[in-house]
Amino acid sequence: MTIRTRNQKQPDNRHFVAATLHNWCSRFALTHLSLWERVGDRKHCIWAFPQQDYIAKLPKAADCVSVADHFLLVFDTEKTAVFRDYLQQCRTFLPVCFEAALALEKRSVEEKLWLGLSGEVLNDVDDSFYTKLLDTLITGLPGAEAGLLLLNNERTSKLVIESGIGFDHEYYQRIQLSSDESLAGTAFSKQELLVYNTKTALQQAMASLSPKNRDYLIQAAQWKRMPSTALAFPIINNQQSFGVVVLFGFSDGSCFSPEIVDTLQNVLNYISLLYGRYKNQREAKKTKRELDITYRALRTEHSQLRKTLDLYNILTALSRNNKGINEIMSAMYSTAHTPIVYYDELLFPIASCGTSEQHVLPDHFLKTREARYSVRVKKWQLLKLTEDELLLIIPVVGAERVIGFLCAWINKNTFNDSDRTLLEYSASFLGLESMKRQAVEQTKRQLFGDIFDQVLSNTFNENMLQQAKNLDLNEKDLYTVLICEYTHAATPGIQEQFASEACMKWLEQALKEVTIKGLVAHRRGAIVAFLSFPSDAEKRTIDSKLTRFSTRINQFPGAIKVGIGRLEEGFIRINQSYNDARQCIRLLKKKKSGKVYRFSSGGIDHLLMNHDPDELKLFVEDHLGLLLEYDARKHKELLKTLLVYLEHNRNLQKTTEALMIHHNTLYYRINQIEAILSVKLSHSEDWMNLAMACRIYQFLQG
């Protein structure tokens, strides 16, 4: 038969012949004994004694004795003549003995092959089927040291290697053979078992192998060279070739004997049946897997539809019973079980569920790519917060524009698309409810604006007084008027046509934060508001709230000017408060700094605002004219020194520190000022006149 494969031991059914040869070695002092078999024009060793690695070639110094037509004994001994005589005596039974041993081995190979194919390979339906099939063939067939299993790729019409033993996967996965390329392509196309036991025949069979595939094959082989022998047979199912198996021998004496070919021929049909069975089972598993996926998808869809229907019924009932946004958010949270917050377009939280202090929007949220895209296309987006946490942004749309954002903090590992769909669906209810709320607010603003116009025009009637009561305007409460002037740039990130609405919402939110009751509307090119306080409220409490409100206004993210008039009793007497607020706006514009000005904290500026500007200029000229003329002529800064001196209430140290001059320099300048103006700063009357003149000068200069 053939040489031992994968360094495995000879089969047990050779023991009789092996024992006989062992006996000869001892009996005739043989230093070398081997039994060779002729297959065609080649010889290959069957047994070798003493046990040692396979001897590829016949020892040149050894003697040879032919036993029958295709057996050759090779030995080396000092008792050559004696051993030859003994072999001559045994010439009649030795061929029969060897033939019987080979027949037993052939049977053993067949049994081993059938057991392998009928055992682990038969029961295997996973992805290792091809590897186990190939391993069973290489293990069971003497002469096979490595092998490849190739399958036909129907898309490319190429043979690609599915599994390999004795080859590096990194290289053999690059090999793609055409249907007539090399011995594999020939066996595949002709549907024949092909055997090549000589290097010449093998080279001719592999001559059609492309240079690239040849290089890949050599690099993939663990022997780093072309094989010596090869055997290829197709895998056929329903008379169609699906693949091909190629077994290789790389040792010089390797050979696939006729007995091996006959053995393999007997199992080819069974291998094809195994492949067909495996393919059918794979298709069955794939179909089952697809059915399972479909079943799970249908169950998920059914669950989703049920949850959607339940939520729809809940939201519809809430809407029918005039429930608000908070109830809608609670229903959404009970379904999605994830923290959610509903923000308006100014990012003020309207309602929330399941949130904590950590659930806040990232900085510059409206400038993020996801938020801008969400506003532009009115579709949901995901904003990455951490490795596992995402922010789901769902725009709330009303009247074909984004009026807010429904934001959910989700874990990417647990949150699913069905929950997102539910939230996205619920956002439409939020939009409807928000539009309803806005319609009510718009009506209230319109009514308030009408009342405001009638109060300013001193037009009172029963209808107006009734509407005022509907707006909860109590005639005995204390009121102050707020006027807010804004520009479109005052509300960054908001469309220009909604700038007024955005400013009003911001002011309303600020009033809620400091617990001041107020009505806001847009009138006469500006935003106006009534701020009301109970008639029995302490002035200290009112002042504290207005101070906190002013502080909040200074935090507005844009350029606005807000004037707040004085308190008046009853809303029908707020004309003066309105005029005060307008005057505060003018003072803000004159000062060119600050965002809010309260009339009650304005001081002397209000007197100056109501005075004739020409008289104010004359007063400044009378008391500071000579000093102004001197500074202009001499390029001095005596007026600046006087202003700083007055600002620090004649404190010498603070004045010198502010001007960064020496005390003597300050004394010298004060003496100059007194000399030029003919005054004494130590006299109270002179000091008062100069202080008033300086204040008026600063007022006129803005």
C-alpha positions as CSV (number, residue, x, y, z in Angstrom):
1,M,0.0,0.0,0.0
2,T,1.1,3.6,0.6
3,I,3.3,5.3,3.0
4,R,2.2,6.2,6.5
5,T,0.2,9.5,6.7
6,R,0.6,12.2,9.3
7,N,3.2,10.0,11.1
8,Q,0.5,7.7,12.3
9,K,1.3,4.0,13.2
10,Q,0.7,1.1,10.8
11,P,-2.8,-0.6,11.2
12,D,-3.0,-3.4,13.6
13,N,-3.9,-6.0,10.9
14,R,-0.3,-5.9,9.7
15,H,0.9,-7.4,12.9
16,F,1.4,-10.9,11.5
17,V,3.6,-9.8,8.6
18,A,5.4,-7.3,10.8
19,A,6.1,-10.0,13.4
20,T,7.5,-12.2,10.7
21,L,9.8,-9.5,9.4
22,H,10.9,-8.7,13.0
23,N,11.7,-12.4,13.4
24,W,13.8,-12.3,10.2
25,C,15.7,-9.3,11.5
26,S,16.8,-11.2,14.6
27,R,17.3,-14.5,13.0
28,F,19.5,-13.4,10.1
29,A,21.1,-10.3,11.7
30,L,19.5,-7.9,9.3
31,T,20.6,-4.3,9.8
32,H,18.0,-3.1,7.3
33,L,14.9,-4.8,6.0
34,S,12.0,-3.2,4.0
35,L,9.2,-4.4,1.9
36,W,8.3,-2.4,-1.2
37,E,5.4,-2.5,-3.6
38,R,5.4,-1.6,-7.3
39,V,2.5,0.6,-8.5
40,G,2.9,1.3,-12.2
41,D,6.4,2.5,-12.8
42,R,6.9,3.7,-9.1
43,K,7.9,1.9,-6.0
44,H,6.9,2.8,-2.4
45,C,7.8,1.3,0.9
46,I,5.2,-0.6,2.9
47,W,7.3,-1.8,5.9
48,A,10.8,-0.8,7.1
49,F,12.9,-2.4,9.9
50,P,14.4,-1.5,12.2
51,Q,11.6,1.0,13.0
52,Q,12.8,4.4,11.8
53,D,11.6,7.3,9.7
54,Y,10.5,6.5,6.2
55,I,13.4,5.8,3.8
56,A,12.5,7.6,0.5
57,K,14.9,5.7,-1.7
58,L,16.3,2.2,-1.9
59,P,19.6,1.8,-0.1
60,K,22.3,1.5,-2.7
61,A,24.4,-1.0,-0.7
62,A,21.4,-3.2,0.1
63,D,20.5,-6.5,-1.6
64,C,17.1,-6.9,-3.4
65,V,15.0,-9.9,-3.8
66,S,11.8,-9.9,-6.0
67,V,8.8,-11.6,-4.5
68,A,6.1,-12.2,-7.1
69,D,5.6,-9.5,-9.7
70,H,5.1,-6.4,-7.6
71,F,6.8,-7.0,-4.2
72,L,10.5,-6.3,-3.5
73,L,12.4,-7.2,-0.4
74,V,15.4,-4.9,0.3
75,F,17.8,-6.0,3.1
76,D,21.3,-5.5,4.3
77,T,23.1,-8.4,6.2
78,E,26.3,-10.3,6.5
79,K,24.3,-13.5,6.0
80,T,23.1,-12.7,2.5
81,A,23.4,-16.2,1.1
82,V,21.6,-17.8,4.0
83,F,18.8,-15.3,3.9
84,R,18.4,-15.7,0.1
85,D,18.2,-19.5,0.5
86,Y,15.6,-19.0,3.2
87,L,13.5,-16.7,0.9
88,Q,13.8,-19.2,-1.9
89,Q,12.3,-21.8,0.3
90,C,9.4,-19.4,1.2
91,R,8.7,-18.2,-2.4
92,T,5.4,-20.0,-2.6
93,F,3.7,-18.6,0.4
94,L,5.3,-15.1,0.7
95,P,3.2,-13.5,-2.1
96,V,0.0,-14.9,-0.7
97,C,1.0,-13.7,2.8
98,F,1.7,-10.2,1.6
99,E,-1.4,-10.0,-0.6
100,A,-3.5,-11.1,2.4
101,A,-1.9,-8.4,4.5
102,L,-2.6,-5.8,1.9
103,A,-6.2,-7.0,1.5
104,L,-6.6,-6.8,5.3
105,E,-5.2,-3.3,5.2
106,K,-7.5,-2.3,2.4
107,R,-10.4,-3.5,4.4
108,S,-9.1,-1.7,7.5
109,V,-8.9,1.5,5.5
110,E,-12.4,1.0,4.2
111,E,-13.7,0.4,7.7
112,K,-11.9,3.4,9.1
113,L,-13.2,5.6,6.3
114,W,-16.8,4.4,6.6
115,L,-16.7,4.7,10.3
116,G,-15.4,8.3,10.0
117,L,-18.0,9.3,7.4
118,S,-20.8,7.5,9.2
119,G,-20.0,8.9,12.6
120,E,-18.9,12.5,13.3
121,V,-19.2,13.7,9.7
122,L,-22.7,12.3,9.3
123,N,-24.0,13.9,12.5
124,D,-22.3,17.3,11.9
125,V,-24.5,20.0,10.4
126,D,-22.6,23.0,11.6
127,D,-20.0,25.1,9.8
128,S,-17.2,22.5,10.6
129,F,-18.7,19.9,8.3
130,Y,-16.3,20.6,5.5
131,T,-13.3,20.5,7.8
132,K,-14.3,17.3,9.4
133,L,-15.0,15.7,6.1
134,L,-11.6,16.7,4.8
135,D,-9.9,15.5,8.0
136,T,-11.6,12.1,7.8
137,L,-10.4,11.6,4.2
138,I,-6.8,12.6,5.0
139,T,-6.7,10.5,8.2
140,G,-8.3,7.4,6.6
141,L,-6.5,7.4,3.2
142,P,-2.8,6.4,3.2
143,G,-0.8,8.7,1.1
144,A,-2.8,11.8,1.8
145,E,-0.8,14.4,3.9
146,A,-2.9,17.5,3.1
147,G,-6.0,18.5,1.4
148,L,-8.3,21.3,0.1
149,L,-12.1,21.3,-0.3
150,L,-13.4,23.8,-2.8
151,L,-17.0,24.9,-3.5
152,N,-18.5,26.5,-6.6
153,N,-19.4,30.2,-6.0
154,E,-22.5,30.6,-8.2
155,R,-22.2,34.4,-8.2
156,T,-18.6,34.5,-9.6
157,S,-18.6,31.0,-11.2
158,K,-15.3,30.4,-9.4
159,L,-14.1,27.5,-7.2
160,V,-13.2,28.9,-3.8
161,I,-11.6,27.0,-1.0
162,E,-14.0,26.4,1.9
163,S,-11.6,24.4,4.1
164,G,-8.0,23.3,4.1
165,I,-5.7,21.0,6.1
166,G,-1.9,21.4,5.8
167,F,-2.4,24.9,4.3
168,D,-2.4,28.4,5.7
169,H,-5.9,30.0,5.7
170,E,-4.4,33.5,5.2
171,Y,-3.1,32.5,1.7
172,Y,-5.5,29.8,0.5
173,Q,-8.5,32.0,1.0
174,R,-7.2,34.2,-1.8
175,I,-7.2,31.3,-4.4
176,Q,-10.1,31.3,-6.9
177,L,-10.1,28.8,-9.7
178,S,-12.1,28.8,-12.9
179,S,-14.1,25.6,-13.7
180,D,-11.4,24.3,-15.9
181,E,-8.3,25.5,-14.1
182,S,-5.8,23.0,-12.7
183,L,-6.7,19.4,-11.6
184,A,-9.4,20.7,-9.3
185,G,-11.2,22.5,-12.1
186,T,-10.8,19.4,-14.4
187,A,-12.3,17.0,-11.8
188,F,-15.1,19.5,-11.2
189,S,-16.0,20.0,-14.9
190,K,-15.5,16.4,-16.0
191,Q,-17.1,14.9,-12.8
192,E,-14.3,12.3,-12.6
193,L,-11.9,11.0,-9.9
194,L,-8.4,11.9,-11.1
195,V,-5.1,10.5,-9.7
196,Y,-1.6,11.8,-10.3
197,N,1.2,9.6,-8.8
198,T,4.1,11.1,-10.7
199,K,5.5,14.6,-10.5
200,T,5.4,14.9,-14.3
201,A,1.7,14.0,-14.6
202,L,0.9,16.3,-11.7
203,Q,2.9,19.2,-13.2
204,Q,1.0,18.7,-16.5
205,A,-2.3,18.7,-14.7
206,M,-1.4,21.9,-12.8
207,A,0.0,23.7,-15.8
208,S,-3.2,25.6,-16.3
209,L,-3.0,27.1,-12.7
210,S,-2.5,30.8,-13.0
211,P,0.8,32.3,-11.7
212,K,-1.0,34.1,-8.9
213,N,-2.9,31.1,-7.7
214,R,0.3,29.0,-7.9
215,D,2.2,31.4,-5.7
216,Y,-0.7,31.4,-3.2
217,L,-0.8,27.6,-3.2
218,I,3.0,27.4,-2.5
219,Q,2.8,30.1,0.2
220,A,-0.2,28.4,1.8
221,A,1.4,24.9,1.9
222,Q,3.3,24.1,5.1
223,W,5.9,22.4,3.0
224,K,6.4,25.6,0.9
225,R,6.6,23.7,-2.4
226,M,4.4,22.0,-4.9
227,P,3.1,18.5,-4.0
228,S,4.4,15.2,-5.3
229,T,1.1,13.4,-5.8
230,A,-2.5,14.4,-5.9
231,L,-6.0,12.9,-6.0
232,A,-9.1,14.9,-6.9
233,F,-12.8,14.0,-7.0
234,P,-15.9,16.1,-7.4
235,I,-18.8,16.5,-5.0
236,I,-21.9,15.7,-7.0
237,N,-25.5,16.2,-6.0
238,N,-28.4,15.6,-8.4
239,Q,-25.9,15.1,-11.2
240,Q,-24.5,18.6,-10.6
241,S,-21.0,19.4,-9.4
242,F,-21.0,21.6,-6.3
243,G,-17.4,21.3,-5.3
244,V,-14.3,19.3,-5.4
245,V,-11.9,17.6,-2.9
246,V,-8.2,17.5,-3.6
247,L,-5.8,15.4,-1.5
248,F,-2.0,15.9,-1.7
249,G,1.1,13.9,-0.9
250,F,4.2,16.0,-0.5
251,S,6.8,13.3,0.5
252,D,8.9,11.9,-2.4
253,G,7.7,8.3,-2.0
254,S,4.0,9.2,-1.6
255,C,1.6,7.4,-3.9
256,F,-2.2,6.7,-4.2
257,S,-2.3,3.0,-5.0
258,P,-5.1,1.3,-7.0
259,E,-6.5,-0.2,-3.8
260,I,-6.9,3.4,-2.4
261,V,-8.6,4.6,-5.5
262,D,-11.0,1.6,-5.5
263,T,-11.7,2.3,-1.8
264,L,-12.4,5.9,-2.5
265,Q,-14.6,5.1,-5.5
266,N,-16.8,3.0,-3.3
267,V,-17.5,6.0,-0.9
268,L,-17.9,8.8,-3.5
269,N,-21.6,8.4,-3.8
270,Y,-21.9,8.3,0.0
271,I,-19.9,11.5,0.2
272,S,-22.2,13.1,-2.3
273,L,-25.2,11.9,-0.2
274,L,-23.5,13.3,2.9
275,Y,-23.1,16.7,1.2
276,G,-26.7,16.7,0.0
277,R,-27.9,15.8,3.5
278,Y,-25.7,18.5,5.0
279,K,-26.9,21.0,2.4
280,N,-30.5,20.1,3.1
281,Q,-30.1,20.3,6.8
282,R,-28.3,23.7,6.4
283,E,-31.2,24.9,4.4
284,A,-33.6,23.6,6.9
285,K,-31.7,25.3,9.8
286,K,-31.6,28.5,7.8
287,T,-35.3,28.2,7.1
288,K,-36.0,27.5,10.7
289,R,-33.8,30.4,11.8
290,E,-35.5,32.7,9.3
291,L,-38.9,31.5,10.6
292,D,-37.8,32.1,14.1
293,I,-36.7,35.6,13.2
294,T,-40.0,36.2,11.4
295,Y,-41.9,34.8,14.4
296,R,-40.0,37.0,16.8
297,A,-40.4,40.0,14.5
298,L,-44.2,39.3,14.3
299,R,-44.4,39.0,18.1
300,T,-42.4,42.2,18.5
301,E,-44.6,43.9,15.9
302,H,-47.7,42.5,17.6
303,S,-46.4,43.8,21.0
304,Q,-45.5,47.1,19.4
305,L,-49.0,47.4,17.9
306,R,-50.6,46.5,21.1
307,K,-48.5,49.1,23.0
308,T,-49.2,51.6,20.3
309,L,-52.9,51.0,20.5
310,D,-52.9,51.1,24.3
311,L,-51.0,54.4,24.2
312,Y,-53.2,55.8,21.5
313,N,-56.3,55.0,23.6
314,I,-54.7,56.5,26.7
315,L,-53.6,59.7,24.9
316,T,-57.0,60.0,23.1
317,A,-58.8,59.7,26.5
318,L,-56.5,62.3,28.0
319,S,-57.2,64.6,25.1
320,R,-60.9,64.0,25.2
321,N,-60.9,64.8,29.0
322,N,-58.9,68.0,28.4
323,K,-55.9,66.7,30.3
324,G,-52.7,68.6,29.8
325,I,-49.1,68.0,28.8
326,N,-48.1,66.6,32.2
327,E,-50.6,63.7,31.9
328,I,-49.4,63.0,28.4
329,M,-45.8,62.8,29.5
330,S,-46.7,60.5,32.4
331,A,-48.4,58.1,29.9
332,M,-45.4,58.2,27.6
333,Y,-43.1,57.5,30.5
334,S,-45.2,54.5,31.7
335,T,-44.8,53.0,28.2
336,A,-41.2,53.8,27.3
337,H,-39.7,53.7,30.8
338,T,-36.9,56.1,30.0
339,P,-36.2,59.7,31.4
340,I,-38.0,62.2,29.1
341,V,-38.3,66.0,29.1
342,Y,-40.4,68.3,26.9
343,Y,-38.7,71.6,26.1
344,D,-40.1,74.5,24.2
345,E,-38.2,76.2,21.4
346,L,-36.3,78.3,24.0
347,L,-35.3,75.1,25.8
348,F,-37.4,75.9,28.9
349,P,-38.6,72.6,30.4
350,I,-42.3,72.3,30.1
351,A,-42.7,68.9,31.6
352,S,-40.5,65.9,32.6
353,C,-40.8,62.4,33.9
354,G,-38.2,60.0,35.4
355,T,-35.4,62.6,35.3
356,S,-32.7,63.6,37.9
357,E,-30.2,66.4,38.1
358,Q,-27.9,64.6,35.7
359,H,-30.5,64.8,32.9
360,V,-29.7,68.1,31.4
361,L,-29.1,69.2,27.8
362,P,-25.5,69.5,26.6
363,D,-24.0,73.0,26.2
364,H,-24.9,74.8,23.0
365,F,-27.5,72.2,22.3
366,L,-29.2,74.2,19.5
367,K,-25.9,74.5,17.7
368,T,-25.2,70.8,17.6
369,R,-25.4,69.1,14.2
370,E,-28.1,66.7,15.4
371,A,-30.3,69.5,16.8
372,R,-29.9,71.6,13.6
373,Y,-30.7,68.6,11.4
374,S,-33.7,67.7,13.6
375,V,-35.1,71.2,13.2
376,R,-34.4,71.3,9.4
377,V,-36.0,68.0,8.4
378,K,-38.4,67.6,11.4
379,K,-37.1,64.1,12.1
380,W,-35.6,62.4,15.2
381,Q,-31.9,62.3,15.8
382,L,-29.5,60.6,18.2
383,L,-26.8,62.6,20.0
384,K,-24.0,60.7,21.7
385,L,-23.5,61.7,25.4
386,T,-21.3,58.9,26.7
387,E,-20.1,55.5,25.5
388,D,-23.4,53.9,26.4
389,E,-25.9,56.8,26.8
390,L,-27.5,58.6,23.9
391,L,-29.9,61.6,23.7
392,L,-32.9,60.9,21.6
393,I,-34.1,64.2,20.0
394,I,-37.6,64.3,18.7
395,P,-38.8,67.6,17.3
396,V,-42.4,68.5,18.4
397,V,-44.0,70.1,15.3
398,G,-47.0,72.4,15.3
399,A,-48.3,74.6,12.4
400,E,-45.5,73.2,10.2
401,R,-42.7,74.5,12.5
402,V,-40.7,73.1,15.4
403,I,-42.3,74.4,18.6
404,G,-40.3,72.2,21.0
405,F,-38.2,69.2,21.6
406,L,-39.0,65.9,23.3
407,C,-35.7,64.6,24.6
408,A,-35.1,61.1,26.1
409,W,-32.0,59.8,27.7
410,I,-31.6,56.3,26.5
411,N,-29.1,53.4,27.0
412,K,-28.1,52.1,23.5
413,N,-27.9,48.5,24.8
414,T,-31.5,48.3,26.2
415,F,-33.5,50.9,24.2
416,N,-35.2,49.7,21.0
417,D,-36.8,51.1,17.9
418,S,-40.3,50.3,19.1
419,D,-39.9,52.5,22.1
420,R,-38.5,55.3,19.9
421,T,-41.5,54.9,17.6
422,L,-43.9,55.2,20.5
423,L,-42.2,58.4,21.7
424,E,-42.2,59.8,18.1
425,Y,-45.9,59.0,17.8
426,S,-46.6,60.6,21.2
427,A,-44.8,63.8,20.2
428,S,-47.6,64.5,17.7
429,F,-50.0,64.6,20.7
430,L,-47.6,66.9,22.5
431,G,-47.7,69.1,19.4
432,L,-51.5,69.2,19.3
433,E,-51.7,70.0,23.0
434,S,-49.0,72.6,22.8
435,M,-50.8,74.3,19.9
436,K,-54.0,74.2,21.9
437,R,-52.2,75.8,24.8
438,Q,-50.6,78.4,22.5
439,A,-54.0,79.2,21.1
440,V,-55.3,79.9,24.6
441,E,-52.2,82.0,25.4
442,Q,-52.6,83.9,22.2
443,T,-56.2,84.7,23.0
444,K,-55.2,85.8,26.5
445,R,-52.5,88.0,25.0
446,Q,-54.9,89.5,22.5
447,L,-57.4,90.3,25.2
448,F,-54.7,91.7,27.4
449,G,-53.4,93.8,24.5
450,D,-56.8,95.2,23.9
451,I,-57.3,96.1,27.6
452,F,-53.8,97.6,27.6
453,D,-54.7,99.9,24.7
454,Q,-58.0,100.9,26.3
455,V,-56.3,101.7,29.6
456,L,-53.7,103.9,27.9
457,S,-56.4,105.7,25.9
458,N,-58.6,106.1,29.1
459,T,-61.4,104.2,27.4
460,F,-63.3,102.1,29.9
461,N,-66.5,100.2,29.6
462,E,-68.3,97.3,31.2
463,N,-67.0,94.8,28.5
464,M,-63.4,95.8,29.1
465,L,-63.8,95.5,32.9
466,Q,-65.4,92.0,32.5
467,Q,-62.5,90.9,30.2
468,A,-60.1,92.2,32.8
469,K,-61.8,90.0,35.5
470,N,-61.5,87.0,33.1
471,L,-57.8,87.6,33.0
472,D,-57.7,87.8,36.8
473,L,-56.9,91.5,36.8
474,N,-58.0,92.7,40.3
475,E,-58.7,96.4,40.4
476,K,-57.3,96.8,43.9
477,D,-54.0,95.0,43.3
478,L,-50.7,96.8,42.8
479,Y,-49.4,97.0,39.2
480,T,-46.3,98.0,37.4
481,V,-45.7,98.1,33.6
482,L,-42.8,96.4,31.9
483,I,-41.6,97.4,28.4
484,C,-39.1,95.2,26.5
485,E,-37.5,96.3,23.3
486,Y,-35.7,93.5,21.4
487,T,-34.0,92.8,18.1
488,H,-34.1,89.6,16.0
489,A,-30.5,88.9,17.1
490,A,-31.8,88.8,20.7
491,T,-32.9,85.3,20.3
492,P,-30.0,83.3,18.7
493,G,-31.1,80.0,17.1
494,I,-34.7,81.1,16.7
495,Q,-36.2,82.1,13.3
496,E,-36.7,85.8,13.0
497,Q,-40.5,85.7,12.6
498,F,-40.7,84.0,16.0
499,A,-38.3,86.3,17.9
500,S,-41.1,88.3,19.5
501,E,-42.8,85.0,20.6
502,A,-39.5,83.7,22.0
503,C,-38.8,86.9,24.0
504,M,-42.3,86.8,25.5
505,K,-42.0,83.2,26.5
506,W,-38.7,83.9,28.1
507,L,-40.1,86.8,30.1
508,E,-43.1,84.6,31.1
509,Q,-40.8,81.9,32.3
510,A,-38.7,84.4,34.2
511,L,-41.8,85.7,35.9
512,K,-42.8,82.2,36.9
513,E,-39.4,81.5,38.4
514,V,-39.6,84.5,40.8
515,T,-43.3,83.9,41.4
516,I,-44.6,87.2,39.9
517,K,-48.0,87.1,38.3
518,G,-47.9,88.8,34.9
519,L,-49.6,89.2,31.5
520,V,-47.4,89.7,28.5
521,A,-48.3,90.9,25.0
522,H,-46.9,92.6,22.0
523,R,-48.1,96.2,21.5
524,R,-46.9,99.4,19.9
525,G,-43.7,97.8,18.4
526,A,-42.5,96.4,21.8
527,I,-43.3,93.7,24.4
528,V,-45.4,95.1,27.3
529,A,-46.5,93.4,30.5
530,F,-48.6,94.0,33.6
531,L,-46.8,92.8,36.7
532,S,-49.3,92.4,39.6
533,F,-48.9,92.1,43.3
534,P,-51.5,91.6,46.0
535,S,-52.7,94.8,47.6
536,D,-51.6,93.7,51.1
537,A,-48.1,92.6,49.9
538,E,-45.2,94.3,51.8
539,K,-43.1,96.7,49.7
540,R,-40.0,94.9,50.9
541,T,-41.3,91.6,49.4
542,I,-42.3,93.3,46.1
543,D,-38.9,95.0,45.9
544,S,-37.1,91.7,46.5
545,K,-39.0,89.9,43.8
546,L,-38.4,92.7,41.3
547,T,-34.7,92.7,42.1
548,R,-34.5,88.9,41.5
549,F,-36.5,89.4,38.3
550,S,-34.1,92.1,37.1
551,T,-31.1,89.8,37.9
552,R,-32.8,87.1,35.8
553,I,-33.3,89.5,32.9
554,N,-29.6,90.4,32.9
555,Q,-29.0,86.7,32.1
556,F,-31.0,86.8,28.9
557,P,-28.9,85.4,26.1
558,G,-29.2,88.4,23.7
559,A,-29.5,92.1,23.4
560,I,-32.7,93.5,24.9
561,K,-33.7,96.5,26.9
562,V,-36.3,96.3,29.7
563,G,-37.8,99.2,31.5
564,I,-40.0,98.7,34.6
565,G,-42.2,101.6,35.8
566,R,-43.3,102.5,39.4
567,L,-46.0,100.7,41.3
568,E,-49.6,101.9,40.9
569,E,-52.8,100.8,42.7
570,G,-55.3,99.4,40.2
571,F,-54.6,98.5,36.6
572,I,-56.7,101.3,35.3
573,R,-54.2,103.8,36.6
574,I,-51.0,102.5,35.0
575,N,-50.5,105.2,32.5
576,Q,-47.9,106.8,34.6
577,S,-46.1,103.5,35.2
578,Y,-46.2,103.0,31.4
579,N,-44.5,106.4,30.9
580,D,-42.0,105.6,33.6
581,A,-41.1,102.3,31.8
582,R,-40.6,104.2,28.5
583,Q,-38.4,106.7,30.3
584,C,-36.4,103.8,31.7
585,I,-35.9,102.5,28.1
586,R,-34.6,105.9,27.0
587,L,-32.2,106.0,29.9
588,L,-30.9,102.5,29.0
589,K,-30.3,103.7,25.5
590,K,-28.6,106.8,26.7
591,K,-26.4,104.8,29.1
592,K,-25.6,102.2,26.4
593,S,-25.1,99.6,29.1
594,G,-27.3,97.1,31.0
595,K,-30.4,95.2,30.0
596,V,-32.9,96.3,32.6
597,Y,-33.7,99.6,34.4
598,R,-36.2,100.1,37.2
599,F,-37.8,103.5,37.7
600,S,-37.6,103.2,41.5
601,S,-33.9,102.8,41.4
602,G,-33.3,105.5,38.8
603,G,-32.6,108.5,41.2
604,I,-31.9,111.9,39.8
605,D,-31.8,110.7,36.2
606,H,-35.6,110.7,36.1
607,L,-35.6,114.4,37.0
608,L,-33.1,115.2,34.4
609,M,-35.1,113.3,31.8
610,N,-38.1,115.5,32.4
611,H,-36.1,118.8,32.4
612,D,-35.4,121.0,29.4
613,P,-32.1,119.9,27.8
614,D,-31.1,123.5,26.9
615,E,-31.4,124.6,30.5
616,L,-29.3,121.6,31.6
617,K,-26.6,122.6,29.1
618,L,-26.7,126.2,30.4
619,F,-26.3,125.0,34.0
620,V,-23.2,122.9,33.0
621,E,-21.8,125.9,31.1
622,D,-22.3,128.2,34.1
623,H,-20.5,125.9,36.5
624,L,-18.0,123.9,34.4
625,G,-17.6,126.0,31.3
626,L,-14.3,127.6,32.3
627,L,-12.9,124.2,33.2
628,L,-14.0,122.7,29.9
629,E,-12.4,125.6,28.0
630,Y,-9.2,125.3,30.0
631,D,-8.9,121.5,29.3
632,A,-9.5,122.1,25.6
633,R,-7.0,124.9,25.3
634,K,-4.2,123.3,27.5
635,H,-5.0,119.6,26.7
636,K,-5.4,118.9,30.4
637,E,-7.6,116.4,32.3
638,L,-8.8,118.6,35.2
639,L,-12.5,117.8,34.5
640,K,-11.7,114.0,34.6
641,T,-9.9,114.6,37.9
642,L,-12.9,116.5,39.3
643,L,-15.3,113.7,38.2
644,V,-13.2,111.0,39.8
645,Y,-12.9,113.1,43.0
646,L,-16.6,113.6,43.2
647,E,-17.2,109.9,42.4
648,H,-15.2,108.9,45.4
649,N,-16.8,111.5,47.6
650,R,-13.6,113.6,48.1
651,N,-11.6,110.6,49.3
652,L,-8.0,111.5,48.5
653,Q,-6.6,108.0,48.7
654,K,-9.2,106.3,46.5
655,T,-9.0,109.2,44.0
656,T,-5.2,108.9,43.7
657,E,-5.5,105.2,43.3
658,A,-8.1,105.5,40.6
659,L,-6.1,108.1,38.7
660,M,-2.8,106.5,39.5
661,I,-1.2,109.8,40.6
662,H,0.7,111.1,43.6
663,H,-1.1,112.9,46.4
664,N,0.8,116.1,45.7
665,T,-0.3,115.9,42.1
666,L,-4.0,115.6,43.2
667,Y,-3.6,118.6,45.6
668,Y,-2.1,120.6,42.8
669,R,-4.9,119.8,40.4
670,I,-7.6,120.6,43.0
671,N,-6.0,124.0,43.6
672,Q,-6.0,124.6,39.9
673,I,-9.7,123.6,39.6
674,E,-10.7,125.9,42.5
675,A,-8.7,128.8,41.0
676,I,-10.2,128.3,37.5
677,L,-13.8,128.0,38.7
678,S,-13.3,130.5,41.6
679,V,-14.8,128.0,44.1
680,K,-13.9,126.3,47.3
681,L,-14.6,122.5,47.3
682,S,-14.7,122.6,51.0
683,H,-17.8,124.9,50.9
684,S,-21.0,122.8,50.9
685,E,-22.8,125.1,48.4
686,D,-19.9,125.1,45.9
687,W,-19.6,121.4,46.3
688,M,-23.3,120.8,45.7
689,N,-23.3,123.0,42.6
690,L,-20.3,121.3,41.1
691,A,-21.6,117.8,42.0
692,M,-24.9,118.6,40.2
693,A,-23.1,120.1,37.2
694,C,-20.9,117.1,36.9
695,R,-23.9,114.7,37.1
696,I,-25.8,116.7,34.5
697,Y,-22.7,116.7,32.3
698,Q,-22.4,112.9,32.5
699,F,-26.2,112.6,31.8
700,L,-25.9,114.8,28.7
701,Q,-22.8,112.9,27.5
702,G,-24.7,109.6,27.9
